[in-house]
Amino acid sequence: MDKIAAKQVVVDEIKEKLDRAQGVVLVNARGLTVAQDTEMRKAMREAGVDYKVYKNTMIKRAIENTVFEPLTSQLDGPTAVAFGYDDATSAARALDKFVAQYDVLQYKGGIIEGQYYNDQEMVAIGKIPSKEQLLSRLLGSFKAPMSSFARVIKEVAKKNGGEVEEAPAEA
């Protein structure tokens, strides 16, 4: 395989990942030890995030004329790419712990659901809970007032001498 064909294979690999990704985050991982990088890659796999270092020229070719093109300005120096597929913020969230833990690991920027975010904005996005966690919190906030209302009604009925039937326990 000649050099041009080999490069095209890499560009096609990146394009395929971009097509499936809801969120893409670029980081500068220069300075990580092998142990740190290994720990981070394992955590990425467990979170369902693809994480790989690519040459900037290959990334530039893959993102040309796509929604990811604004990332071109961030392609200087060593670049690692994290692709999040199931949840738009999963790549940033998976990286967040390591960006906080390792000073050498730094966000460069990212695209979340088609929107470009710079390095500082990626720090904030990395702290956003998962969709499931947000839904759970929302449902919990709905449940609390209903439970309180039911207790108040029960107490009012007792004070008025009414018979109150116990409601079945909630699941």
C-alpha positions as CSV (number, residue, x, y, z in Angstrom):
1,M,0.0,0.0,0.0
2,D,1.5,3.4,-1.0
3,K,1.6,6.4,1.4
4,I,-1.4,8.1,-0.1
5,A,-3.6,5.1,0.2
6,A,-2.4,4.5,3.8
7,K,-3.3,8.1,4.6
8,Q,-6.7,7.8,3.0
9,V,-7.5,4.8,5.2
10,V,-6.8,7.0,8.3
11,V,-8.9,9.9,6.9
12,D,-11.7,7.5,6.2
13,E,-11.5,6.0,9.7
14,I,-11.8,9.5,11.2
15,K,-14.7,10.4,8.9
16,E,-16.6,7.2,9.9
17,K,-16.1,8.1,13.6
18,L,-17.2,11.7,13.0
19,D,-20.4,10.5,11.2
20,R,-21.4,8.5,14.3
21,A,-20.3,11.0,16.9
22,Q,-22.7,13.3,18.8
23,G,-19.7,15.0,20.5
24,V,-16.0,15.3,19.6
25,V,-13.4,16.7,21.9
26,L,-9.8,17.6,21.1
27,V,-7.2,17.5,23.9
28,N,-3.5,18.1,24.2
29,A,-2.2,15.0,26.0
30,R,1.5,15.8,25.7
31,G,3.3,15.0,28.9
32,L,1.1,12.2,30.1
33,T,3.0,9.2,31.4
34,V,2.4,5.8,29.9
35,A,0.6,4.7,33.1
36,Q,-1.6,7.8,33.0
37,D,-2.4,7.4,29.3
38,T,-3.3,3.7,29.8
39,E,-5.6,4.5,32.8
40,M,-7.3,7.2,30.8
41,R,-7.8,5.0,27.7
42,K,-9.3,2.3,29.9
43,A,-11.7,4.7,31.4
44,M,-12.6,6.0,27.9
45,R,-13.4,2.5,26.7
46,E,-15.6,1.8,29.7
47,A,-17.5,5.1,29.1
48,G,-18.1,4.1,25.4
49,V,-15.8,6.8,24.1
50,D,-13.2,6.3,21.3
51,Y,-10.0,8.0,22.2
52,K,-7.1,8.2,19.7
53,V,-4.2,10.4,18.7
54,Y,-4.1,11.4,15.1
55,K,-1.9,13.5,12.9
56,N,-3.3,17.0,12.6
57,T,-3.1,16.8,8.8
58,M,-5.3,13.7,8.8
59,I,-7.9,15.3,11.1
60,K,-7.9,18.4,8.9
61,R,-8.6,16.3,5.8
62,A,-11.4,14.4,7.6
63,I,-13.2,17.5,8.9
64,E,-12.9,19.6,5.8
65,N,-16.4,20.8,4.6
66,T,-18.1,19.3,7.7
67,V,-19.8,20.6,10.8
68,F,-16.4,19.8,12.5
69,E,-14.4,22.2,10.4
70,P,-14.2,24.9,13.2
71,L,-11.9,22.5,15.0
72,T,-9.2,23.3,12.4
73,S,-8.1,26.3,14.4
74,Q,-7.2,24.0,17.3
75,L,-5.1,21.6,15.3
76,D,-1.6,22.6,16.4
77,G,0.7,20.4,18.4
78,P,-0.1,16.9,19.4
79,T,-3.8,16.2,19.3
80,A,-5.9,13.4,20.8
81,V,-9.5,13.1,19.8
82,A,-12.3,11.7,21.9
83,F,-15.5,10.7,20.1
84,G,-18.8,10.3,22.1
85,Y,-21.5,8.3,20.4
86,D,-24.4,7.7,22.8
87,D,-24.5,10.9,24.6
88,A,-23.3,14.3,23.2
89,T,-21.3,15.1,26.4
90,S,-19.9,11.7,27.1
91,A,-16.5,12.4,25.7
92,A,-16.1,15.6,27.6
93,R,-17.5,14.0,30.8
94,A,-15.1,11.0,30.5
95,L,-12.1,13.4,30.0
96,D,-13.1,15.7,32.8
97,K,-11.7,13.7,35.7
98,F,-8.4,13.4,33.9
99,V,-8.2,17.0,32.9
100,A,-8.6,18.0,36.5
101,Q,-6.2,15.3,37.7
102,Y,-3.4,15.8,35.2
103,D,-2.2,19.4,34.6
104,V,-0.6,18.4,31.3
105,L,-3.9,17.2,29.8
106,Q,-5.7,20.2,28.4
107,Y,-8.9,20.7,26.4
108,K,-8.4,22.3,23.0
109,G,-12.0,22.6,21.9
110,G,-14.9,20.5,20.8
111,I,-18.1,20.1,18.8
112,I,-21.2,19.0,20.7
113,E,-24.3,18.4,18.6
114,G,-22.9,20.5,15.8
115,Q,-21.9,23.5,18.0
116,Y,-18.3,24.6,18.5
117,Y,-17.0,25.1,22.0
118,N,-13.6,26.5,23.0
119,D,-11.3,25.0,25.7
120,Q,-12.9,26.9,28.6
121,E,-16.4,26.0,27.5
122,M,-15.3,22.3,27.3
123,V,-14.3,22.4,30.9
124,A,-17.9,23.4,31.8
125,I,-19.4,20.8,29.4
126,G,-17.3,18.1,31.0
127,K,-19.1,18.8,34.3
128,I,-22.6,18.3,32.9
129,P,-24.2,15.1,34.3
130,S,-25.3,12.4,31.9
131,K,-28.8,12.5,30.3
132,E,-29.9,9.6,32.6
133,Q,-28.7,11.5,35.7
134,L,-30.5,14.7,34.6
135,L,-33.7,12.8,33.9
136,S,-33.5,11.1,37.3
137,R,-33.1,14.4,39.0
138,L,-36.0,15.8,37.1
139,L,-38.3,12.9,38.0
140,G,-37.1,13.2,41.7
141,S,-38.1,16.8,41.7
142,F,-41.6,16.0,40.4
143,K,-42.0,13.1,43.0
144,A,-41.1,15.2,46.1
145,P,-43.9,17.7,45.9
146,M,-46.5,15.0,45.1
147,S,-45.4,13.0,48.2
148,S,-45.6,16.1,50.4
149,F,-49.0,17.0,49.0
150,A,-50.3,13.4,49.8
151,R,-49.0,13.7,53.4
152,V,-50.7,17.0,53.9
153,I,-54.0,15.7,52.6
154,K,-53.8,12.7,54.8
155,E,-53.1,14.9,57.9
156,V,-56.0,17.2,57.0
157,A,-58.3,14.2,56.7
158,K,-57.2,12.9,60.1
159,K,-57.8,16.2,61.8
160,N,-61.3,16.4,60.3
161,G,-62.1,12.9,61.7
162,G,-62.2,11.3,58.3
163,E,-61.1,7.8,57.7
164,V,-57.9,7.6,55.7
165,E,-56.9,4.6,53.8
166,E,-53.1,3.9,53.6
167,A,-51.8,4.3,50.1
168,P,-49.7,1.4,48.7
169,A,-46.0,2.0,49.1
170,E,-44.3,3.5,46.1
171,A,-41.8,1.4,44.1
